[in-house]
Amino acid sequence: MAGTYLDATSVGISDNDLTLNTRVFPNPASNTLNIYIDKLTDSNSEIKITSMTGQEFYSEKMNGVVDIFEKSIDVNFLSDGI
């Protein structure tokens, strides 16, 4: 999916915690999307990947506070441009 696009600006951090160091890469993603969050201090956090129209493709609730969160997500199932 060479044309798969991730709009990193749509990655929302609800609590306006500007101290978070968040990286989502590569952009565009073709096979794997990597998420890195430094010092995730809210145990009620949730990661969601949605299309621009709001269709949810991935969701994961966080269980507890973590110093570093890293996740690789297979995005081969997404159509180009999602």
N, C-alpha and C positions, 0 to 999 in steps of 0.2 A: 504494500500500500504506500508507494512512494509519495503520494500526494496527501496522505493523512495529515491533517492540520490540527495543532493544539493552540488555542488562544489562551496564553498564559495569563492574560488580564482577567479572564473569567474564573480563575482560581480564586475562590473567596475565602477569606479568613474572617469569620463572623464577629469575633470579639475585638476586632481592630487592634490586635496585639502586634504592634509594629516592630517588636523586638525579635520576631520570628525570622529566621534565615530559611527561606523556602526556595527550592529549585525544582523545576519540572523540565525534564529534557529527555530526548532531543526534540526539537521543534523545527520542522514537522516530525512526528513519530511515524515509523513505518512498521516495525515489528514489536518493539518494547518501549514502553513509557516508564521513565524512572522518576520517582518522587523522593525528595530529600527534605526533611524538616528538622531543623536544629532547635532543641529545647522546646518540645511540645509539652506545655505545662497544663493544658486543660484536659482533664480526663473525659470530658463530654465531646471531644472533637470527632469529626466525621469527614472522611474524604469521599467526594463524589466526582465522577466524570460524567458530564452531560454534553449533549450537542447544543448548538446555538438555539435550537428550537425547544430545548428543555428535556429532551429524551435522555433518560438516565442509562448509562452503559456500565457503570461500576460504582459500588458503594461499600465502604468499610468503616465501621465504628471502632474508635480507639478504646482500648481497655486499660485505663490508667495513664499516668504521666510517664513520658519517656524523654530521655535526654536527647537521643537522636533517633528519628524515624526514617527508615529507608525502605522503599518498596519498588519492585519492578513488575509492571503489569503488561501482559501479553495483549497487544491491540491488533493482532492479525485479523480478527473477526470484523473490524470496522471497515466500512467502505471508504474509498478515497474522498477526502473533503469533509469527513465527519469530525 
